[in-house]
Amino acid sequence: GSLSLTKQLMRDHERIAARMAEEGSLFKERLKTPEAREAFAAFAERRPPDFTKF
C-alpha cells in the first residue's frame, strides 16, 4: 500500500536523487535546442509554434 511505497522511496532516496539530477541535466540541454527556442518564441509572441522546419 501507500505506506510501504513511501518507505521504499525513503530507502531509495540516493538513487532517486541521482535520477532527478540526471533528468535535470538532460532537460537543461534540451532547453538549448532550436525546437525549444521556437517554442519559447511562439509562447512569447502568442502564436502557435512552427516545428515544420525541424
C-alpha positions as CSV (number, residue, x, y, z in Angstrom):
1,G,0.0,0.0,0.0
2,S,0.9,3.6,0.3
3,L,2.9,3.2,3.5
4,S,5.2,0.5,2.1
5,L,5.7,2.6,-1.1
6,T,6.6,5.6,0.9
7,K,9.1,3.6,3.0
8,Q,10.6,2.2,-0.2
9,L,11.0,5.7,-1.7
10,M,12.7,6.9,1.6
11,R,15.2,4.0,1.4
12,D,16.0,4.6,-2.2
13,H,16.5,8.4,-1.8
14,E,20.0,8.4,-3.1
15,R,19.0,6.6,-6.3
16,I,16.1,8.9,-6.7
17,A,18.2,12.0,-6.2
18,A,20.7,10.8,-8.8
19,R,18.0,10.1,-11.3
20,M,16.5,13.6,-10.7
21,A,19.9,15.2,-11.2
22,E,20.3,13.3,-14.5
23,E,16.9,14.3,-15.7
24,G,17.6,17.9,-14.8
25,S,20.8,17.9,-16.7
26,L,19.1,16.3,-19.8
27,F,16.2,18.8,-19.5
28,K,18.7,21.7,-19.3
29,E,20.4,20.5,-22.5
30,R,17.1,20.3,-24.3
31,L,16.3,23.9,-23.5
32,K,19.2,24.9,-25.7
33,T,17.8,23.3,-28.9
34,P,16.2,25.2,-31.8
35,E,12.9,23.5,-31.1
36,A,12.9,24.9,-27.6
37,R,13.8,28.4,-28.8
38,E,10.9,28.2,-31.3
39,A,8.5,27.0,-28.5
40,F,9.5,29.9,-26.2
41,A,9.3,32.5,-29.0
42,A,5.9,31.2,-30.1
43,F,4.7,31.4,-26.5
44,A,6.0,35.0,-26.0
45,E,4.5,36.0,-29.4
46,R,1.2,34.3,-28.6
47,R,1.3,32.3,-31.7
48,P,1.3,28.5,-32.4
49,P,4.8,27.1,-32.7
50,D,6.1,26.1,-36.1
51,F,8.1,22.9,-35.8
52,T,7.9,22.0,-39.5
53,K,11.5,23.3,-40.1
54,F,13.0,20.8,-37.6
